[in-house]
């Protein structure tokens, strides 16, 4: 996720636009509420340019996305 957020696709956007790209309304998301929540949790405004973020701030955005989406650590098991 962090590598993805570091690509031009996201770096050329604001935090709010990046969230809208990550979780578009066309996929059943509410990007405005999502962006406001990420903003609240990270202390960044939705108008902050992604390309101005430090690596710790990008990590903070990634952590907020994981939290918003209910991510839980787990184990990946492959079966063949």
N, CA and C of each residue as an Amber inpcrd file, in Angstrom:
protein
   240
   0.8150000  -1.1850000   0.0000000   0.0000000   0.0000000   0.0000000
   0.8660000   1.2600000   0.0000000   1.9100000   1.2430000   0.7920000
   2.7890000   2.4120000   0.8640000   3.4650000   2.6560000  -0.4760000
   3.9250000   1.5950000  -1.1230000   4.5330000   1.7410000  -2.4510000
   3.5160000   2.2970000  -3.4420000   2.2860000   1.8250000  -3.3540000
   1.2210000   2.2970000  -4.2330000   0.9620000   3.7840000  -4.0140000
   0.8900000   4.1990000  -2.7590000   0.6540000   5.6090000  -2.4440000
   1.8220000   6.4960000  -2.8700000   2.9830000   5.8940000  -3.0940000
   4.1520000   6.6380000  -3.5350000   4.2710000   6.7840000  -5.0420000
   3.3470000   6.1760000  -5.7940000   3.3910000   6.2730000  -7.2580000
   2.8260000   7.6060000  -7.7300000   3.1460000   7.9680000  -8.9780000
   2.6420000   9.2120000  -9.5590000   1.1190000   9.2750000  -9.5190000
   0.4630000   8.1150000  -9.6510000  -0.9960000   8.0830000  -9.6420000
  -1.5510000   8.7550000  -8.3800000  -0.8960000   8.5580000  -7.2510000
  -1.3450000   9.1400000  -5.9840000  -0.5640000  10.3860000  -5.5990000
   0.7160000  10.4360000  -5.9280000   1.5470000  11.5660000  -5.5280000
   1.1130000  12.8770000  -6.1650000   0.4530000  12.8170000  -7.3050000
   0.0030000  14.0320000  -7.9920000  -1.3690000  14.5000000  -7.5180000
  -1.8740000  13.9190000  -6.4360000  -3.2000000  14.2300000  -5.9150000
  -3.1190000  14.8280000  -4.5170000  -4.2410000  15.3540000  -4.0600000
  -4.3680000  15.7300000  -2.6560000  -4.7370000  14.4730000  -1.8670000
  -4.6800000  14.5490000  -0.5620000  -5.0690000  13.4090000   0.2760000
  -6.5200000  13.0130000  -0.0290000  -7.4120000  13.9950000  -0.1200000
  -8.8100000  13.7040000  -0.4080000  -9.0080000  13.0530000  -1.7620000
  -8.3040000  13.5400000  -2.7710000  -8.4020000  12.9520000  -4.1070000
  -7.7750000  11.5630000  -4.1430000  -6.7180000  11.3730000  -3.3780000
  -6.0890000  10.0520000  -3.3040000  -7.0560000   9.0430000  -2.6940000
  -7.7800000   9.4510000  -1.6650000  -8.7650000   8.5610000  -1.0520000
  -9.8810000   8.2640000  -2.0360000 -10.3170000   9.2630000  -2.7930000
 -11.3520000   9.0480000  -3.8060000 -10.8840000   8.0910000  -4.8980000
  -9.5960000   8.1330000  -5.2110000  -9.0290000   7.2080000  -6.1960000
  -8.9210000   5.8160000  -5.6030000  -8.4740000   5.7380000  -4.3490000
  -8.3050000   4.4580000  -3.6620000  -9.6490000   3.7470000  -3.4660000
 -10.6550000   4.5240000  -3.0620000 -11.9690000   3.9580000  -2.7240000
 -13.0710000   4.7770000  -3.4000000 -13.2280000   4.6190000  -4.7120000
 -14.1820000   5.4600000  -5.4480000 -15.6410000   5.1560000  -5.1030000
 -16.4700000   6.1520000  -5.3180000 -17.9000000   5.9610000  -5.0760000
 -18.4840000   4.9050000  -6.0080000 -17.8820000   4.7290000  -7.1770000
 -18.3660000   3.7190000  -8.1230000 -18.2300000   2.3060000  -7.5720000
 -17.4040000   2.1390000  -6.5380000 -17.2380000   0.8310000  -5.8940000
 -18.0600000   0.7550000  -4.6030000 -18.9930000   1.7030000  -4.4440000
 -19.8760000   1.6820000  -3.2850000 -19.3280000   2.3840000  -2.0560000
 -18.2640000   3.1570000  -2.2210000 -17.6590000   3.8710000  -1.0970000
 -18.2080000   5.2890000  -0.9860000 -17.9990000   5.9080000   0.1550000
 -18.3120000   7.3140000   0.3730000 -16.9740000   8.0230000   0.5450000
 -16.3430000   8.4430000  -0.5700000 -14.9970000   9.0070000  -0.4820000
 -14.9000000  10.2740000   0.3610000 -15.9750000  11.0590000   0.4270000
 -15.9270000  12.2800000   1.2320000 -15.8110000  11.9220000   2.7070000
 -16.6720000  11.0270000   3.1840000 -16.6110000  10.6010000   4.5860000
 -15.2970000   9.8850000   4.8700000 -14.8660000   9.0510000   3.9370000
 -13.6050000   8.3040000   4.0680000 -12.4530000   9.2940000   4.2070000
 -12.3970000  10.2800000   3.3080000 -11.3240000  11.2700000   3.3410000
 -11.3350000  12.0830000   4.6160000 -12.5220000  12.4650000   5.0850000
 -12.6230000  13.2280000   6.3280000 -12.1440000  12.4080000   7.5210000
 -12.4510000  11.1240000   7.5140000 -12.0000000  10.2580000   8.6060000
 -10.4890000  10.1000000   8.5770000  -9.9280000   9.8550000   7.3940000
  -8.4670000   9.7390000   7.2650000  -7.8190000  11.0490000   7.7100000
  -8.3910000  12.1630000   7.3220000  -7.8780000  13.4710000   7.7220000
  -7.8920000  13.6150000   9.2420000  -8.9840000  13.2230000   9.8470000
  -9.1160000  13.3070000  11.3040000  -8.0820000  12.4340000  12.0070000
  -7.8940000  11.2300000  11.5100000  -6.9760000  10.2900000  12.1490000
  -5.5090000  10.6390000  11.9290000  -5.1960000  11.3180000  10.8220000
  -3.8000000  11.6180000  10.5100000  -3.3830000  13.0360000  10.8760000
  -4.3660000  13.9240000  11.0630000  -4.0510000  15.3180000  11.3130000
  -3.7360000  16.0870000  10.0460000  -3.9070000  15.4660000   8.8860000
  -3.6780000  16.1090000   7.5960000  -5.0070000  16.6020000   7.0530000
  -4.9920000  17.6910000   6.3150000  -6.2290000  18.1270000   5.6710000
  -6.4120000  17.3480000   4.3740000  -7.6520000  17.2850000   3.9030000
  -7.9140000  16.5970000   2.6360000  -7.2980000  17.3580000   1.4680000
  -6.9260000  18.6240000   1.6820000  -6.3140000  19.4420000   0.6340000
  -4.7940000  19.3620000   0.6020000  -4.2070000  18.5940000   1.5150000
  -2.7500000  18.4380000   1.5500000  -2.3000000  17.6340000   0.3410000
  -1.2720000  18.1240000  -0.3330000  -0.7280000  17.4030000  -1.4860000
   0.0300000  16.1680000  -1.0240000  -0.2750000  15.0480000  -1.6480000
   0.4040000  13.8030000  -1.3010000   1.9130000  13.9180000  -1.4990000
   2.3420000  14.6600000  -2.5350000   3.7780000  14.7610000  -2.8080000
   4.5180000  15.6400000  -1.8040000   3.7850000  16.2310000  -0.8630000
   4.4410000  17.0300000   0.1780000   4.5960000  16.2470000   1.4810000
   4.0930000  15.0020000   1.4970000   4.1190000  14.2170000   2.7290000
   5.4750000  13.5610000   2.9660000   5.8570000  13.5000000   4.2210000
   7.0510000  12.7500000   4.6070000   6.7160000  11.2570000   4.5750000
   7.7220000  10.4320000   4.6760000   7.4610000   8.9890000   4.6850000
   6.6190000   8.5930000   5.8950000   6.8160000   9.2390000   7.0280000
   5.9960000   8.8970000   8.1970000   4.5490000   9.3350000   7.9940000
   4.3240000  10.4270000   7.2760000   2.9560000  10.8620000   6.9940000
   2.2700000   9.9210000   5.9990000   3.0130000   9.4330000   5.0120000
   2.4490000   8.4530000   4.0790000   2.1040000   7.1760000   4.8430000
   2.9740000   6.7720000   5.7610000   2.6710000   5.6090000   6.6100000
   1.4070000   5.8540000   7.4180000   1.2410000   7.0690000   7.9050000
   0.0600000   7.4220000   8.6790000  -1.2070000   7.3190000   7.8300000
  -1.1310000   7.7750000   6.5780000  -2.2750000   7.6550000   5.6590000
  -2.5710000   6.1830000   5.4090000  -1.5380000   5.3910000   5.1600000
  -1.7270000   3.9540000   4.9240000  -2.3520000   3.2830000   6.1430000
  -1.8810000   3.6240000   7.3230000  -2.4510000   3.0490000   8.5490000
  -3.9110000   3.4520000   8.7240000  -4.2380000   4.7000000   8.3800000
  -5.6190000   5.1590000   8.4820000  -6.5160000   4.4190000   7.4910000
  -6.0110000   4.1720000   6.2890000  -6.7730000   3.3990000   5.2970000
  -7.0280000   1.9920000   5.8240000  -5.9950000   1.3680000   6.3490000
  -6.1650000   0.0190000   6.9040000  -7.1840000   0.0250000   8.0380000
  -7.0880000   1.0000000   8.9100000  -8.0230000   1.0950000  10.0410000
  -9.4500000   1.2970000   9.5440000  -9.6280000   2.1940000   8.5930000
 -10.9570000   2.4840000   8.0620000 -11.5730000   1.2420000   7.4140000
 -10.7350000   0.4740000   6.7460000 -11.2290000  -0.7080000   6.0390000
 -11.2910000  -1.9530000   6.9290000 -10.9130000  -1.8020000   8.2010000
 -11.0300000  -2.9170000   9.1330000  -9.9590000  -3.9870000   8.9760000
  -8.7870000  -3.5830000   8.4670000  -7.7000000  -4.5290000   8.2600000
  -7.2470000  -5.1220000   9.5810000  -6.9860000  -6.3880000   9.5680000
  -6.4640000  -7.1010000  10.7350000  -5.2590000  -7.9230000  10.2910000
  -4.2060000  -7.9870000  11.1040000  -3.0650000  -8.8130000  10.7360000
  -3.4830000 -10.2790000  10.6970000  -2.8600000 -11.0110000   9.8490000
  -3.1960000 -12.4280000   9.7340000  -2.0640000 -13.2010000   9.0910000
  -2.3670000 -14.3930000   8.7330000  -1.3910000 -15.2780000   8.1130000
  -1.9170000 -15.6780000   6.7480000  -1.0550000 -15.6440000   5.7540000
  -1.4290000 -16.0870000   4.4210000  -0.9960000 -17.5360000   4.2820000
  -1.9290000 -18.3860000   3.9120000  -1.6420000 -19.7990000   3.7220000
  -1.9290000 -20.1460000   2.2670000  -0.9710000 -20.7550000   1.6430000
  -1.1530000 -21.1570000   0.2420000  -1.5090000 -22.6350000   0.2040000
  -2.4410000 -22.9630000  -0.6190000  -2.7620000 -24.3940000  -0.8310000
  -2.6510000 -24.6570000  -2.3180000  -2.0910000 -25.7710000  -2.6440000
  -1.8680000 -26.1190000  -4.0520000  -2.6830000 -27.3170000  -4.4250000
